[in-house]
Structure formats: structure tokens, C-alpha cells
Amino acid sequence: MDKYQIKLTFTEAVLGTVPKDKGVYASYVAARAALDDEVLAEELNTVEQIEEKGWTGFHTLNGQPIIYDYVLKGFFKDACGSLRRVKGTRSDKLTAYKKIIDGLVFITPRQIPLTLSGPLGILERPLRASTAQGERVALARSDSAPAGTTLEFTITVLGGVDEATLREWLDYGALRGLGQWRNGGYGSFAYEMEPVV
């Protein structure tokens, strides 16, 4: 078993991903995952209630924005899946990577606080989609944590992934980012990673 202490520092603002309407969030979670009632209630208690469609923010705990551990697992799966297409990467050789990340890579704590470098802002942007009825445009609004915001967590790996592979995935974060509108350059980060002995 290997353990690493990680600190992410966002080099671009990171946008919240959680609908700020508990009804929308509860429906989303119910459709996506089989969470028991206690876990669902815990997560719903961290969602700020604002009755406005299209507004996303962060889970909060005692007024402080947090992200859940599964957001980082999702990032690792996204990073590995993308890097598998790049010949010569460590991820290129990793088979059944989703099962490996789900079953052998653990992130603590479950609720990871964001240490803000300034006040939360709001970013509004148009979302465009081509539909059978033609082009559609909607307005999206997200809470935005400023560049310089940090988060710290521990990764425990039981096997299947070595330090160099974790670093490859984290290096990808400087390009891809974390949170909403990653393809717009938001949520990019630098990191520090130290083995825990």
C-alpha cells in the first residue's frame, strides 16, 4: 500500500458543478447512483438552495465550499482514458483502468475543503447546442473559486497504479482542469505530491 499527500493549486478559476436546486440534484443523484438514503441526505445537506435553473455551485460544509472524493476519482478516470490514446504514456499500458481506479485508489477525506484565495465569484456563459429544432442557446451560471484556491487530500493506492502514473494524471490537470467548463480552460491546476511514510 502506497500513500501520497497531494495539494492542488488552481492556476485558473474553478467552477462549481452542483445544481443549486436540491430537487434537481436529488433527481440527478437518484438517476446516476444507488446511494442509500443516509448518504443522499448527507449530500443534499451540502447543497445551497437557490431556485434558479442552470446555476451550479459547490457543496458546502459549515459555509466552506467542498468537493467530494469521487470528483477526483472521476478526474483520474478521465485523465487515464484520454492518455490511453497517447502512445508511450504509462496510461497507454493500463488495462481495465476504471476498475483499478474504483477498486484500488482511495481518496481521503470524503469531503475535501477548498481553501479560497479570495471570494467566490459568478461566471455566466452561453451554452450552445444543435437540436432537431435547430440551434439553441441557454445561459449557464456557475459559482467560481478564484485562481490560487487550493485543496489538499491523501491518495492511498493498494496496487495497480504507481507514483509515476499518478503524476502523469496530475500533470494532465494542468491541461484539462477540474470542474465545469474544463474545455474552456477553467479548473487547471498545479500540484505538489509527497509520499507519506
C-alpha positions in Angstrom: 0.0 0.0 0.0 1.3 3.4 -1.0 0.1 6.8 0.3 0.6 10.3 -1.1 -0.3 13.7 0.2 -1.5 16.0 -2.6 -2.0 19.7 -2.8 -3.7 21.2 -5.8 -3.4 24.9 -6.5 -5.7 26.1 -9.2 -4.0 28.3 -11.8 -7.4 29.2 -13.4 -10.7 29.8 -11.6 -12.5 26.5 -10.9 -16.3 26.4 -11.5 -18.8 24.6 -9.3 -20.6 21.5 -10.7 -23.5 21.0 -8.3 -27.0 22.3 -9.3 -28.1 24.9 -6.7 -31.6 23.4 -6.6 -31.9 20.4 -4.2 -34.8 18.9 -6.2 -32.7 18.9 -9.4 -29.7 17.5 -7.5 -31.7 14.7 -5.8 -33.2 13.6 -9.2 -29.7 13.6 -10.7 -28.2 11.5 -8.0 -31.1 9.1 -8.0 -30.7 8.6 -11.7 -27.0 8.2 -11.6 -26.1 6.2 -8.5 -27.6 3.8 -6.0 -26.9 5.9 -2.8 -28.6 4.8 0.4 -30.9 7.4 2.0 -28.4 8.4 4.6 -25.6 9.2 2.1 -28.1 11.1 -0.2 -29.4 13.1 2.8 -25.7 13.9 3.8 -25.0 15.2 0.2 -28.3 17.1 0.0 -27.4 19.0 3.2 -24.3 20.3 1.4 -26.2 21.8 -1.5 -27.1 25.5 -1.3 -30.8 26.0 -2.2 -31.3 28.7 -4.8 -34.4 28.4 -7.1 -32.7 29.3 -10.4 -32.3 26.9 -13.3 -28.8 26.5 -14.8 -26.9 27.7 -11.7 -24.2 25.4 -10.4 -22.0 25.8 -7.3 -20.1 23.8 -4.8 -21.2 21.6 -2.0 -20.6 23.4 1.3 -19.8 22.4 4.8 -20.2 25.0 7.6 -20.2 27.7 4.8 -17.0 26.4 3.2 -17.0 25.1 -0.3 -16.0 21.4 -0.6 -15.7 18.8 -3.3 -16.3 15.1 -2.7 -13.6 12.4 -3.2 -15.5 10.9 -6.1 -14.9 14.1 -8.2 -11.1 13.3 -8.0 -11.7 9.6 -8.9 -13.7 10.8 -11.9 -10.8 13.1 -12.9 -8.4 10.2 -12.7 -10.6 8.1 -14.9 -11.0 10.9 -17.4 -7.2 11.5 -17.4 -6.3 7.9 -17.8 -9.0 7.4 -20.5 -7.7 10.3 -22.6 -4.0 9.5 -22.1 -4.6 5.8 -23.1 -4.8 7.3 -26.7 -1.3 8.7 -26.4 1.3 6.0 -27.3 4.2 5.7 -24.9 2.3 7.0 -21.9 2.0 4.9 -18.7 -1.8 5.1 -19.1 -1.5 3.5 -22.5 -0.4 0.3 -20.9 -3.1 0.3 -18.1 -5.9 -2.2 -18.9 -9.2 -2.2 -17.0 -8.3 1.2 -15.7 -11.7 2.2 -14.4 -11.9 -1.0 -12.2 -8.4 -0.3 -11.0 -9.2 3.3 -10.0 -12.5 2.4 -8.5 -11.2 -0.6 -6.5 -7.6 0.2 -5.7 -7.3 4.0 -5.5 -8.8 5.7 -2.4 -9.0 9.4 -1.6 -9.5 10.9 1.8 -11.1 12.8 3.3 -14.5 12.2 1.7 -15.4 15.9 1.9 -12.4 17.9 0.7 -12.5 21.7 1.6 -11.4 24.3 -0.9 -9.2 26.9 0.7 -10.2 30.0 -1.2 -7.7 32.6 -2.3 -10.5 35.2 -2.5 -14.3 35.5 -2.5 -16.4 33.2 -4.8 -17.4 34.9 -8.0 -20.1 34.1 -10.6 -19.4 33.2 -14.2 -22.2 33.4 -16.8 -21.8 31.9 -20.2 -23.9 30.8 -23.1 -24.3 27.1 -23.9 -25.0 26.3 -27.5 -26.5 23.0 -28.8 -27.6 21.7 -32.1 -31.0 20.1 -31.8 -33.6 18.7 -34.2 -35.4 22.0 -33.8 -32.3 24.0 -34.8 -29.6 25.8 -32.8 -30.5 26.5 -29.2 -28.7 28.8 -26.7 -29.2 28.7 -22.9 -27.5 30.7 -20.2 -25.4 28.9 -17.6 -24.2 30.4 -14.4 -21.6 28.9 -12.1 -20.0 29.9 -8.8 -16.4 30.4 -9.4 -13.5 29.9 -7.0 -10.6 32.2 -8.0 -7.2 31.1 -9.2 -4.9 30.4 -6.3 -7.6 28.4 -4.5 -6.2 25.1 -3.1 -7.3 21.7 -1.9 -5.4 19.0 0.0 -6.1 15.3 0.2 -4.5 11.9 0.6 -4.4 9.2 -2.0 -4.0 5.6 -0.9 -3.1 3.0 -3.6 -3.4 -0.7 -2.9 -1.8 -1.7 -6.2 -2.1 -1.4 -9.9 -1.0 2.3 -10.1 2.4 3.6 -9.3 3.6 7.1 -8.4 4.7 7.9 -11.9 1.2 7.1 -13.3 -0.4 9.3 -10.6 2.0 12.1 -11.6 1.1 11.6 -15.3 -2.6 12.0 -14.4 -2.0 15.0 -12.2 0.2 16.6 -14.9 -2.8 16.2 -17.2 -4.7 18.5 -14.8 -2.5 21.5 -15.9 -4.1 21.0 -19.4 -7.6 19.6 -18.7 -8.6 21.0 -15.4 -11.3 20.1 -12.9 -14.9 21.2 -12.5 -17.3 22.8 -15.0 -16.3 24.1 -18.4 -12.9 22.4 -18.4 -12.7 22.7 -22.2 -12.9 26.5 -21.7 -9.6 26.4 -19.7 -11.2 26.5 -16.2 -10.0 24.4 -13.3 -6.5 23.9 -14.5 -4.1 23.3 -11.6 -0.5 22.7 -10.5 0.2 20.2 -7.8 2.6 19.1 -5.1 2.8 15.4 -4.3 4.7 13.8 -1.4 4.9 10.2 -0.3 3.5 9.5 3.2 5.8 7.2 5.2 
